[in-house]
Amino acid sequence: MLFKKILVSIFMIFAATSLMAEHAQRHQTVDDLSIYFGAIPAQMIGGHGSMHRTKGMKHEKYTYHILVAVFDKKSGERIMDAVVKATVTSLNAKGETKRLEPMHGDLQSYGNFFELTETTPYTIKVEIRQTDKTAKSLTEFTFTRPRD
């Protein structure tokens, strides 16, 4: 019985640590901004291509939609008037930089499509320039797409 309790305790600690690590990989705080990152396969968007006015656009197997949501850390208000760019780089390839477009509809975030063909970790560098500020905010996330 004691062994079972110890085993369950170790599992709970491992699970909590994994969840905190996952959250840390998806959230950064920089220059009074709270920035959340996400990446989903483009095929999952389906008929929602109108969020970027890309309805009917064909996506390859390894096309991912990179999403960034930006909030004012103090007020918690969503920031939708910034210019946001992402540079996606793998270990084996030169980086690609694209502007993340404001998304239309209920998702109020920024996003664009990137080809992620490798299963090695990608570095996603995000640059945010708010319209009322001259300095830009920089942060970095990592993402590894699932294997086939």
C-alpha positions, 0 to 999 in steps of 0.5 A, a space after each residue: 500500500 505504501 509503495 502504491 502511494 509513493 508511486 502515485 505521488 511520483 506520478 502526480 509530481 511528474 504530471 504537474 511538472 509536465 503541465 507547467 513546462 508545457 504552459 511555459 513553452 506556450 506563454 511568455 511575458 515580455 515588456 508588460 505584454 502577455 504573449 500566448 503561442 499556438 500551432 495547429 495543422 492547417 487541415 484542422 482549420 477546414 472552412 475557417 480560412 476566412 479568418 485570413 481571407 484565404 478561403 479555398 487556399 490549398 495547404 500541404 501536409 506539413 502546413 501549420 497555422 502559427 497563432 499568437 495572442 497578445 495581451 496587456 499584462 496589467 489590464 488583461 486587455 487583448 492587443 489587436 492594433 500591433 504589427 506582429 512578425 514571426 521567424 520560424 527556423 528549424 535546426 536544418 533550415 534557414 528561417 522564414 519570416 512572415 507577418 502574422 495577420 490579425 485574425 477575423 472573427 472570434 479568435 482575435 489573435 495574429 496568425 499565418 501559415 508556415 511549412 514545418 516539414 521536419 520533426 526536429 524542434 523549431 524556434 519561433 521568434 516573435 516580434 511585436 510592435 505596438 502602434 503607440 510605441 517605438 520599441 519592439 518587443 521580442 520573444 521566442 518559443 519552441 515547437 516540435 511538430 508531431 511525427 507522422 
